[in-house]
Amino acid sequence: MPHQPFRISTHPKLTIVVLVYNMAREARRTLHSLSSAYQRGVRHEDYDILVVDNGSAQPLDAAEIAAFGPNFQYVKIPASDAKPSPCAAINAAVASTYTPYVAVMIDGARIASPGCVALALLALDQFPCAVVATIGLHLGPFMQKWAAEARYDAATEDCLLESINWPDNGYRMFEISALTGVNWMAWLGPMAESNLIFLPRTIYDSVGGLDEGFDLPGGEIANLDFYNRVSEQEGVTLVSLFGEATFHQIHGGTMSSLPAEQTKNEVALYLERFQNRRGAAFRFSTRQPLLFGPMRPEIKQLLALVLDPNRTGPMARPNALPTRHSEQK
């Protein structure tokens, strides 16, 4: 049964920029999850999707992208021109947009929950100077940096998604996902980053977009740094979409799927480079977002885990980045 759209503008207000690189399997699910066939409460006329392929060895076909809907556009950067970091490609994509609101998904391997777009548009319209963030979870029973030890791979993940009949009800992904160190408290605490973040184009421009000085493959901690800079702007209302999230698929990415020890070494390098660039150590944002959205029955299990004072095990282990949880001990 089709979902009735909210009463929002018939002209696009929002462009979502999605960066993909060597992730054809994952990108197909991600792009479907952003389409009006999957997102509830919006029509394709309400928003645009700009897919940027940053030099993939086997890029998606333009016709395949167009099949997701008339609001999808595709930019393919040849491998010879692509930079190792996604920052420049995303900034150039945002600069090409004309809508008053933009959103950035720096990692196109993340499936969105079905209410992200409609709820973000409502928040952007209702709150002055809003920065609207979504939390990120990992598909699977634990953070994906332990996937190799547990033999969790793409085939296992495919079966996991089939077990909940995805994409019939995207909210069931909460049943098969795990918390991460950078979103330790889900919606109930300050956030470290957002992998689908919505904001006015004016705010994006005012901070200069993503810092292209983070030029190593994957962009280092550019996404965390961007979240800090936009959320700390004077006058900004920081909003978290309650009951919505993005769900990371395993794909051998620069950070999330590396073995734990290698992740630790990579993060140490990124933090050192950050301090050299900025003259100060990296710190997570301490701002508590305003929660915006309905209570959904599918998130009750996750909330119970977050509120359990005795939680232990892989779902509760912090990421290699220093977490607020460990800092508060």
C-alpha positions in Angstrom: 0.0 0.0 0.0 1.5 3.4 -1.0 2.2 5.8 1.8 0.5 9.2 1.7 3.0 12.1 1.4 3.2 14.9 3.9 2.2 18.3 2.6 5.5 19.7 1.6 6.6 21.7 -1.4 6.0 20.3 -4.9 9.4 21.8 -5.8 12.5 20.0 -4.6 13.8 21.5 -1.3 16.5 19.0 -0.7 19.4 17.3 -2.6 21.0 14.2 -1.0 24.6 13.7 -2.1 25.6 10.0 -1.9 29.3 9.1 -2.4 30.0 5.6 -3.6 33.3 3.8 -4.3 33.7 0.1 -5.2 30.5 -0.8 -3.5 28.1 -1.9 -6.2 26.4 -4.5 -4.0 25.9 -2.1 -1.1 25.0 1.0 -3.2 22.1 -0.7 -4.8 20.4 -1.3 -1.4 21.4 2.2 -0.2 19.9 3.9 -3.3 16.7 1.9 -3.1 16.4 2.9 0.6 16.6 6.6 -0.5 14.1 6.3 -3.3 10.4 7.4 -3.0 9.5 3.7 -3.4 11.0 3.0 0.0 10.9 6.3 1.9 7.6 7.0 3.6 5.8 10.3 3.4 7.6 11.8 0.4 7.2 11.9 -3.4 10.1 11.9 -5.8 9.2 15.5 -6.7 10.2 16.6 -3.1 13.9 15.8 -3.2 16.8 15.0 -5.5 19.5 12.3 -5.1 22.9 13.0 -6.6 25.0 9.9 -6.7 28.7 10.5 -7.1 31.0 7.6 -8.0 34.5 8.5 -6.9 36.6 6.4 -9.4 35.2 2.9 -8.8 36.9 0.1 -10.8 33.5 -1.2 -11.7 31.1 1.7 -11.4 27.3 1.3 -11.5 25.6 1.9 -14.8 23.9 5.2 -15.4 20.7 3.4 -16.5 20.7 1.5 -13.3 20.8 4.7 -11.3 18.1 6.3 -13.3 15.8 3.3 -12.6 15.6 4.2 -8.9 13.5 7.2 -9.9 13.3 10.4 -11.9 14.9 12.4 -9.1 18.2 10.4 -9.3 21.2 12.0 -10.9 24.6 10.4 -11.5 28.1 11.8 -11.7 30.9 9.4 -12.5 34.4 10.6 -11.7 37.0 8.6 -13.7 39.6 6.8 -11.7 42.3 8.9 -13.3 40.7 12.1 -11.9 39.4 10.8 -8.5 41.1 11.7 -5.3 41.7 9.1 -2.6 39.6 11.1 -0.1 35.9 11.7 -0.8 35.9 15.2 0.6 36.6 17.1 -2.7 34.1 15.1 -4.7 31.3 15.7 -2.1 32.1 19.5 -1.9 32.0 19.7 -5.7 28.7 17.9 -5.8 27.1 20.1 -3.2 28.4 23.2 -5.0 26.5 22.0 -8.1 23.1 21.8 -6.3 20.4 24.5 -6.3 18.1 23.3 -3.5 18.0 25.3 -0.2 18.7 22.1 1.8 21.4 19.5 1.3 22.3 16.2 2.9 25.5 14.3 2.7 26.1 10.5 2.9 29.9 10.2 2.8 29.7 6.4 2.7 27.2 5.0 0.2 27.1 1.6 1.9 24.5 2.7 4.5 20.9 1.7 4.2 18.5 4.4 5.4 15.4 3.7 7.5 12.1 4.6 5.8 11.3 7.9 7.5 14.6 9.7 7.2 13.8 12.0 4.3 10.2 13.1 5.3 11.2 13.6 9.0 14.3 15.6 8.0 12.3 17.9 5.7 9.8 18.5 8.5 12.6 19.3 11.0 14.4 21.6 8.5 11.2 23.5 7.9 10.1 23.8 11.6 13.4 24.7 13.3 15.5 27.7 12.4 19.0 26.9 11.2 18.5 23.2 11.9 21.2 20.6 11.5 19.4 17.3 11.3 21.4 14.2 12.1 20.8 10.4 11.9 22.5 7.9 14.1 24.5 5.1 12.5 24.3 1.4 13.3 26.1 -1.7 11.9 24.2 -4.5 10.4 25.0 -7.7 12.2 25.2 -8.7 15.9 28.3 -6.7 16.7 30.5 -3.9 15.3 31.9 -4.9 12.0 35.5 -4.5 13.0 35.1 -7.9 14.7 33.4 -9.4 11.6 36.5 -11.3 10.4 36.9 -13.1 13.7 33.3 -14.2 13.7 33.2 -15.1 10.0 30.6 -12.4 9.3 30.7 -11.5 5.6 28.6 -10.2 2.8 26.9 -13.6 2.2 26.0 -13.8 5.9 24.7 -10.3 5.8 22.6 -11.0 2.7 20.9 -13.9 4.6 20.4 -11.7 7.6 18.5 -9.1 5.5 16.5 -11.9 3.8 15.5 -13.1 7.3 13.6 -9.9 7.9 12.2 -9.7 4.4 14.0 -6.5 3.7 13.0 -4.2 2.1 9.3 -4.9 3.0 9.7 -3.1 6.4 13.0 -1.2 6.7 12.4 -0.6 10.4 13.1 -4.3 11.1 16.8 -3.6 10.5 16.8 -2.5 14.2 16.3 -6.2 15.0 19.6 -7.2 13.2 22.0 -4.4 14.0 24.5 -3.3 16.6 25.5 -0.1 18.3 28.9 1.4 17.5 31.4 3.3 19.6 30.6 6.7 17.9 26.9 6.3 18.6 27.3 4.6 22.0 24.0 5.9 23.4 22.0 5.8 20.2 19.6 8.8 20.3 20.0 9.3 24.1 23.4 11.0 24.2 25.6 13.4 22.3 26.5 12.2 18.9 30.0 11.8 17.5 29.0 11.9 13.8 26.2 11.4 11.4 26.4 9.4 8.2 23.3 11.0 6.7 23.2 14.6 7.8 20.8 17.3 6.6 21.3 21.0 6.8 20.7 24.3 5.0 23.0 25.0 2.1 24.0 28.3 3.7 25.4 26.4 6.8 27.3 24.0 4.6 28.8 26.9 2.7 29.6 28.9 5.9 31.9 26.2 7.3 33.5 25.5 3.9 32.0 22.0 3.6 34.1 19.0 4.3 37.8 19.8 5.0 39.7 18.7 1.9 42.9 18.6 4.0 41.8 15.2 5.2 43.2 13.7 2.0 44.0 10.1 2.9 41.8 7.3 1.5 38.4 7.3 3.1 38.8 10.9 4.4 40.2 10.1 7.8 37.9 11.7 10.4 36.5 14.3 8.0 32.9 13.3 8.8 33.4 13.6 12.5 35.1 17.0 12.1 32.3 18.2 9.8 29.6 17.2 12.3 31.4 19.1 15.0 31.8 22.2 12.9 28.2 22.4 11.7 26.6 21.5 15.0 28.6 24.1 16.9 27.7 27.0 14.6 26.1 29.9 16.5 22.3 29.7 16.3 22.1 26.2 15.1 19.3 23.9 16.3 20.8 20.4 16.4 18.2 17.8 15.8 18.4 14.0 16.0 15.8 11.9 14.0 14.4 9.7 16.8 13.5 6.2 15.6 15.5 6.7 12.3 19.1 5.5 11.5 21.4 4.4 8.8 22.7 0.8 8.7 26.2 0.1 7.6 26.7 -2.9 5.3 29.9 -4.8 5.4 32.1 -4.0 2.4 35.7 -3.8 3.3 35.6 -0.1 3.8 38.5 2.1 4.9 37.7 1.9 8.6 34.5 0.0 9.7 35.5 -3.4 8.4 39.2 -3.4 9.3 40.4 -5.8 12.1 40.3 -4.2 15.5 44.1 -3.8 15.9 44.5 -2.3 12.4 41.6 0.1 13.2 43.4 1.2 16.3 46.5 2.1 14.4 44.6 3.9 11.6 42.7 6.0 14.1 45.9 6.9 16.0 47.3 8.2 12.7 44.2 10.2 11.9 44.1 11.8 15.4 47.8 12.7 15.1 47.2 14.3 11.7 44.2 16.2 13.1 46.2 17.6 15.9 49.0 18.7 13.6 46.4 20.4 11.3 44.4 22.2 14.0 46.9 22.6 16.8 44.5 20.8 19.3 43.4 17.3 20.0 40.2 16.0 18.4 37.2 16.1 20.7 33.7 14.7 20.2 30.8 17.2 20.2 29.2 17.5 23.6 25.9 19.0 22.3 22.8 17.0 23.2 20.5 17.0 20.1 16.9 17.7 20.3 15.0 14.5 19.6 12.4 14.7 16.8 10.2 11.9 15.7 7.7 9.3 16.9 8.4 6.4 19.2 8.4 3.3 17.0 7.9 -0.2 18.3 10.8 -1.6 16.4 13.3 0.4 18.4 12.3 -0.8 21.9 14.9 -3.6 22.0 17.7 -1.1 21.1 16.5 1.4 23.7 16.4 -1.4 26.4 20.0 -2.2 25.5 21.1 1.4 25.7 19.4 1.9 29.1 20.7 -1.4 30.6 23.4 -0.4 33.1 25.0 -3.9 33.0 25.3 -4.3 29.2 28.4 -6.2 28.2 29.7 -8.0 25.1 30.6 -7.1 21.5 27.5 -4.8 21.1 28.7 -2.7 24.0 32.5 -2.6 23.3 33.7 0.9 22.3 35.2 1.7 19.0 38.9 2.3 18.6 38.2 6.1 18.8 38.1 7.4 22.4 34.5 7.3 23.4 32.6 9.5 25.8 31.7 6.3 27.7 35.4 5.5 28.4 36.2 9.2 29.1 33.5 9.4 31.8 34.9 6.4 33.8 
